Amino acid sequence: MPSARDRHLGEIETVLLHIAEARRRVSKARQTLAREGAPDRLIASLAISQEILDGERLRLQSTANPTPDERQRLAV
């Protein structure tokens, strides 16, 4: 039986997979809109969404697997 820590990290991994899928979907939508001549504001909005998803992925990864320096910062 997995430990509570392993179950918790498994949940984080599941969320990270969902974020990766969302990022792929945003990228595909962005390409489709650009190809179809959608307004620049829509394409730019999707670009921002990609950046936010990238940042959230990095934040969540660093929280789940912090370096020693990050552990100290997160403990404060």
C-alpha positions as CSV (number, residue, x, y, z in Angstrom):
1,M,0.0,0.0,0.0
2,P,1.5,3.4,-1.0
3,S,2.3,5.9,1.8
4,A,0.3,9.0,2.2
5,R,3.2,11.0,0.7
6,D,3.2,8.8,-2.4
7,R,-0.6,9.2,-2.7
8,H,-0.2,13.0,-2.4
9,L,2.5,13.1,-5.0
10,G,0.4,10.9,-7.2
11,E,-2.4,13.5,-7.0
12,I,0.1,16.3,-8.0
13,E,1.3,14.2,-10.9
14,T,-2.3,13.8,-12.1
15,V,-2.8,17.5,-12.0
16,L,0.5,18.0,-13.9
17,L,-0.8,15.7,-16.6
18,H,-4.0,17.7,-16.9
19,I,-2.0,20.9,-17.1
20,A,0.1,19.3,-19.9
21,E,-3.0,18.3,-21.8
22,A,-4.5,21.8,-21.4
23,R,-1.3,23.3,-22.7
24,R,-1.4,21.1,-25.8
25,R,-5.0,22.0,-26.4
26,V,-4.2,25.7,-26.1
27,S,-1.4,25.3,-28.5
28,K,-3.6,23.5,-31.0
29,A,-6.3,26.1,-30.7
30,R,-3.8,28.9,-31.1
31,Q,-2.4,27.3,-34.3
32,T,-6.0,26.8,-35.7
33,L,-7.0,30.4,-35.0
34,A,-3.8,31.7,-36.6
35,R,-4.3,29.6,-39.6
36,E,-8.0,30.7,-39.9
37,G,-7.2,34.4,-39.6
38,A,-8.8,34.9,-36.2
39,P,-8.3,38.4,-34.6
40,D,-4.9,38.9,-33.0
41,R,-6.5,39.5,-29.6
42,L,-7.8,35.9,-29.5
43,I,-4.4,34.5,-30.5
44,A,-2.7,36.7,-27.9
45,S,-5.1,35.6,-25.2
46,L,-4.2,32.0,-25.9
47,A,-0.5,32.8,-25.8
48,I,-1.0,34.3,-22.3
49,S,-2.9,31.1,-21.3
50,Q,0.1,29.1,-22.4
51,E,2.4,31.2,-20.3
52,I,0.2,30.9,-17.3
53,L,0.0,27.1,-17.6
54,D,3.7,26.9,-18.0
55,G,4.2,29.0,-14.9
56,E,1.7,26.9,-12.9
57,R,3.4,23.7,-14.0
58,L,6.7,25.0,-12.8
59,R,5.3,26.2,-9.5
60,L,3.5,22.9,-8.8
61,Q,6.6,20.9,-9.7
62,S,8.8,23.0,-7.5
63,T,6.3,22.6,-4.6
64,A,6.1,18.9,-5.0
65,N,9.9,18.4,-5.5
66,P,11.6,21.4,-3.9
67,T,15.3,21.9,-3.8
68,P,16.9,22.4,-0.4
69,D,16.8,26.2,-0.9
70,E,13.1,26.1,-2.0
71,R,12.2,23.9,1.0
72,Q,13.6,26.6,3.3
73,R,11.7,29.4,1.5
74,L,8.4,27.4,1.4
75,A,8.7,26.7,5.2
76,V,8.7,30.4,6.0
